[in-house]
Amino acid sequence: MQLKPVVKHGLHFGRYVLNRMDHDRINVSAGYLAYITLLSIVPMLTVLLSVLSSFTIFDNVGDIIQDFVITHFVPAAGDAVSQALLEFVSNTGKMTAVGGAFLFIAALMLISNIDKNLNYIWRVRNKRRPIFSFSIYWMILTLGPILVGTSIAVTSYITSLKLLDSEALSGVFNFFLRRLPFLLSLFAFIGLYVLVPNKKVRFAHALSGAFVAAILFELSKKAFAVYITQFPSYQLIYGALAAIPILFVWVYLCWLIVLVGAEVTAALGESERWRQTTNMVDSSARLEKKPGEVDSDRIDSTSE
């Protein structure tokens, strides 16, 4: 009895994606990006908060963003990680102009490495011009915080409306609010997979890869939270420094998920390769049949 074509294609696609991940060594790339992220996370937060502080409308948005990110995207260990990040960011105010320039360069380095790793997954050989790349990175560092701050401010305004006092509207709003972290992750992954590669990526492929990444992200948050709360042995080993390995492991898992979604998206755009593998397996299976053995596909066709 043969498997259905859809299941057969799915199995070969999964095998192709796994081979692709092994070839690209995404576990190594995730570790490298996690290391760069830890070096750049304070500069990125500093740039984010400094840009937002330039506008009076975003006075309290920085605290709101930090609380939202820690609550929904850093599971269980939010207090320790939040305190550590606050201390790091507060110390940046004592830096000189030269130190601030190095912070900005570190933030650019993170974005540049994200660009290089994702373009490698898509097998992009034509690099962008340095001026064009720098303009994109500059736009991300300047317009990104403004867009994030605007979205948070609009959300806060909608939450404060009196229209939400009714039970029906408040119930609908709470339903979408509980799913807001998943939707934000989904949209972020879609934007990452569509905009970063220096080639055209179909939206359907990006949506599929982003959906896989968002699901894995939500599951990893729950699993990581269970590990931290139920197996707190790391606190006995690291003590007051426990927030550092927790943050590193979580950032590593996040980048691993990002790269897995990217591999799925890129593999969907290479359908001719894994579908050709499926056809080769089917043809080889028929050639290996014993003399006199009747093909089951022919039996099915004649029985109709």
C-alpha distance (Angstrom), angle and dihedral (degrees) to the residues before:
residue distance angle dihedral
M1 . . .
Q2 3.79 . .
L3 3.77 126.8 .
K4 3.77 117.7 -109.8
P5 3.82 115.4 -94.9
V6 3.81 93.2 -114.0
V7 3.80 92.7 53.3
K8 3.79 90.4 43.5
H9 3.80 92.2 52.2
G10 3.80 89.7 46.1
L11 3.79 92.5 53.3
H12 3.79 93.0 48.8
F13 3.79 91.1 45.6
G14 3.80 90.5 51.8
R15 3.80 90.7 49.0
Y16 3.80 90.5 48.5
V17 3.82 91.7 50.7
L18 3.82 91.7 48.9
N19 3.81 91.4 50.1
R20 3.78 89.0 47.8
M21 3.81 91.6 51.6
D22 3.79 91.0 49.2
H23 3.80 91.7 49.0
D24 3.81 92.9 48.8
R25 3.83 92.0 44.2
I26 3.78 92.4 -138.7
N27 3.81 91.0 177.0
V28 3.81 88.9 64.4
S29 3.80 92.3 43.3
A30 3.81 90.6 49.8
G31 3.80 90.6 52.8
Y32 3.79 91.1 49.5
L33 3.80 92.4 48.8
A34 3.81 90.6 46.8
Y35 3.80 89.8 53.9
I36 3.81 91.8 48.5
T37 3.81 90.1 45.9
L38 3.80 92.6 54.2
L39 3.79 88.8 51.6
S40 3.80 91.7 46.9
I41 3.81 103.8 35.6
V42 3.80 94.0 87.4
P43 3.84 92.8 47.2
M44 3.80 90.1 47.9
L45 3.81 91.7 50.3
T46 3.79 90.2 45.6
V47 3.80 92.3 51.4
L48 3.81 90.7 44.8
L49 3.80 94.6 50.7
S50 3.80 93.9 41.0
V51 3.81 92.2 52.9
L52 3.80 91.7 47.1
S53 3.80 92.1 47.3
S54 3.80 88.8 58.8
F55 3.81 89.4 71.2
T56 3.80 120.6 61.9
I57 3.80 91.4 -149.9
F58 3.82 89.0 65.9
D59 3.82 96.8 51.5
N60 3.82 96.9 125.7
V61 3.79 98.0 22.4
G62 3.82 93.2 93.8
D63 3.80 92.3 62.1
I64 3.81 91.1 44.3
I65 3.81 91.8 51.8
Q66 3.79 92.4 48.3
D67 3.81 93.4 49.0
F68 3.81 91.9 46.2
V69 3.81 94.3 48.4
I70 3.81 93.9 45.8
T71 3.81 92.6 46.6
H72 3.80 99.2 45.7
F73 3.80 105.9 25.1
V74 3.83 105.7 32.8
P75 3.80 106.0 56.4
A76 3.80 125.8 -143.0
A77 3.80 97.1 -28.1
G78 3.80 93.7 69.0
D79 3.82 97.3 122.4
A80 3.80 95.7 52.9
V81 3.79 94.2 42.8
S82 3.80 92.4 44.5
Q83 3.80 92.2 51.8
A84 3.80 91.7 48.6
L85 3.81 92.9 49.2
L86 3.80 91.4 47.5
E87 3.80 90.7 54.1
F88 3.80 91.8 47.6
V89 3.80 94.1 48.8
S90 3.81 93.6 44.4
N91 3.81 90.2 54.9
T92 3.79 91.4 56.9
G93 3.79 89.4 71.9
K94 3.81 88.8 70.7
M95 3.80 93.2 57.3
T96 3.79 125.7 107.9
A97 3.79 126.8 -123.7
V98 3.81 90.3 -93.4
G99 3.79 90.5 53.6
G100 3.79 90.3 48.4
A101 3.80 89.8 52.7
F102 3.80 90.2 53.2
L103 3.82 89.6 50.1
F104 3.79 90.0 53.5
I105 3.81 91.0 48.3
A106 3.82 89.9 50.7
A107 3.80 90.0 52.6
L108 3.81 90.3 50.5
M109 3.80 89.7 47.8
L110 3.80 91.1 57.8
I111 3.80 92.9 51.9
S112 3.81 90.9 45.2
N113 3.81 92.6 52.9
I114 3.79 91.7 48.2
D115 3.80 88.0 52.8
K116 3.82 93.1 49.3
N117 3.82 95.9 47.4
L118 3.79 95.2 47.7
N119 3.80 93.1 45.9
Y120 3.81 88.9 51.1
I121 3.81 89.6 55.3
W122 3.81 89.3 53.2
R123 3.83 90.6 47.3
V124 3.81 91.2 -122.1
R125 3.80 110.4 173.6
N126 3.80 99.7 172.8
K127 3.78 107.3 81.0
R128 3.77 123.5 -154.5
R129 3.76 119.3 -107.4
P130 3.82 112.4 -92.5
I131 3.81 92.2 -119.8
F132 3.80 91.5 50.3
S133 3.81 91.9 47.1
F134 3.80 92.2 48.1
S135 3.81 90.9 50.2
I136 3.81 90.2 52.6
Y137 3.81 92.5 48.7
W138 3.80 90.6 47.1
M139 3.81 90.7 50.3
I140 3.81 90.8 51.1
L141 3.80 92.2 50.7
T142 3.81 93.9 47.0
L143 3.80 107.6 30.6
G144 3.81 94.6 32.9
P145 3.82 95.6 68.6
I146 3.81 91.0 44.1
L147 3.82 92.2 53.0
V148 3.81 91.9 45.9
G149 3.79 91.5 48.1
T150 3.80 91.8 47.8
S151 3.81 92.7 51.1
I152 3.81 91.8 48.9
A153 3.82 91.6 47.2
V154 3.81 92.1 49.7
T155 3.80 90.8 48.1
S156 3.80 91.1 50.8
Y157 3.81 90.2 49.3
I158 3.81 92.8 50.2
T159 3.80 90.4 48.2
S160 3.81 91.1 55.1
L161 3.81 94.7 52.2
K162 3.80 116.8 117.2
L163 3.79 89.8 -136.0
L164 3.80 87.7 77.8
D165 3.80 92.0 62.4
S166 3.80 91.6 88.4
E167 3.79 115.5 91.5
A168 3.80 94.7 -126.9
L169 3.80 95.9 52.4
S170 3.79 93.7 40.2
G171 3.80 90.3 51.2
V172 3.80 92.1 51.9
F173 3.80 91.2 44.7
N174 3.81 92.3 50.2
F175 3.81 89.7 48.4
F176 3.81 91.5 57.2
L177 3.80 92.7 37.6
R178 3.81 91.3 58.9
R179 3.79 89.1 52.8
L180 3.78 94.4 44.1
P181 3.85 94.9 98.4
F182 3.82 90.5 54.0
L183 3.81 92.2 46.8
L184 3.80 92.2 47.3
S185 3.80 90.1 50.2
L186 3.80 90.7 47.7
F187 3.81 93.8 50.8
A188 3.80 91.8 44.2
F189 3.81 91.7 52.5
I190 3.81 91.4 46.5
G191 3.79 91.3 52.1
L192 3.79 91.1 46.5
Y193 3.80 94.3 50.8
V194 3.82 95.0 43.3
L195 3.81 102.6 40.7
V196 3.81 105.7 33.1
P197 3.85 102.4 55.5
N198 3.79 112.5 82.1
K199 3.79 91.3 -131.3
K200 3.78 137.6 63.9
V201 3.80 113.1 -78.3
R202 3.79 119.2 -169.4
F203 3.79 113.0 -120.0
A204 3.82 92.2 -132.1
H205 3.81 90.6 56.3
A206 3.81 91.8 46.7
L207 3.80 90.5 48.6
S208 3.81 91.6 51.4
G209 3.79 93.6 48.6
A210 3.80 91.5 43.8
F211 3.80 91.0 50.7
V212 3.81 91.0 52.3
A213 3.80 90.9 47.7
A214 3.82 93.3 46.8
I215 3.81 92.0 50.2
L216 3.81 91.4 48.3
F217 3.80 89.5 47.2
E218 3.81 93.2 53.9
L219 3.82 92.3 45.2
S220 3.80 91.9 48.0
K221 3.80 90.7 51.0
K222 3.79 91.0 55.5
A223 3.82 93.8 43.4
F224 3.79 92.5 46.7
A225 3.80 91.0 48.4
V226 3.81 91.0 51.6
Y227 3.80 91.2 50.2
I228 3.80 93.5 49.4
T229 3.81 95.1 46.4
Q230 3.81 98.8 39.1
F231 3.82 100.4 36.0
P232 3.82 106.6 37.3
S233 3.81 94.3 164.2
Y234 3.81 90.4 121.8
Q235 3.82 89.2 69.5
L236 3.80 91.2 56.7
I237 3.80 90.7 51.4
Y238 3.80 102.1 40.3
G239 3.80 100.9 25.2
A240 3.81 112.0 -177.5
L241 3.82 90.6 3.7
A242 3.81 92.8 59.6
A243 3.81 92.1 108.0
I244 3.82 91.3 65.9
P245 3.85 99.6 61.1
I246 3.81 89.9 37.7
L247 3.78 90.8 55.5
F248 3.81 93.0 44.6
V249 3.83 94.0 50.0
W250 3.79 91.8 46.8
V251 3.81 93.4 48.4
Y252 3.83 89.0 48.2
L253 3.81 91.2 52.6
C254 3.80 90.7 47.9
W255 3.80 92.9 53.5
L256 3.80 91.6 44.5
I257 3.80 88.9 55.3
V258 3.81 91.4 47.1
L259 3.81 90.8 52.9
V260 3.82 92.7 45.6
G261 3.80 90.0 54.8
A262 3.80 89.6 47.1
E263 3.82 91.1 51.9
V264 3.81 90.8 50.9
T265 3.80 91.3 48.9
A266 3.80 93.4 47.5
A267 3.82 92.4 45.6
L268 3.80 91.3 53.2
G269 3.79 87.3 58.9
E270 3.82 90.1 54.6
S271 3.79 96.1 57.3
E272 3.80 92.7 138.5
R273 3.81 89.9 65.7
W274 3.80 101.6 50.7
R275 3.81 92.5 36.1
Q276 3.80 88.8 52.7
T277 3.80 87.5 52.9
T278 3.80 89.1 53.4
N279 3.81 92.1 51.1
M280 3.82 91.1 48.0
V281 3.80 90.8 52.9
D282 3.80 91.3 49.2
S283 3.82 93.0 49.7
S284 3.80 93.4 46.3
A285 3.80 90.6 50.0
R286 3.79 90.5 55.1
L287 3.82 92.6 48.0
E288 3.79 90.3 53.1
K289 3.82 93.3 58.0
K290 3.78 115.5 117.4
P291 3.81 119.8 -108.0
G292 3.78 110.4 -85.2
E293 3.81 93.4 19.7
V294 3.78 111.9 132.1
D295 3.79 119.7 -132.2
S296 3.79 110.9 -114.2
D297 3.82 90.7 -141.8
R298 3.80 89.0 59.9
I299 3.83 90.8 48.4
D300 3.79 90.2 53.5
S301 3.80 91.8 48.8
T302 3.82 95.2 47.7
S303 3.79 93.7 44.8
E304 3.80 89.9 60.6
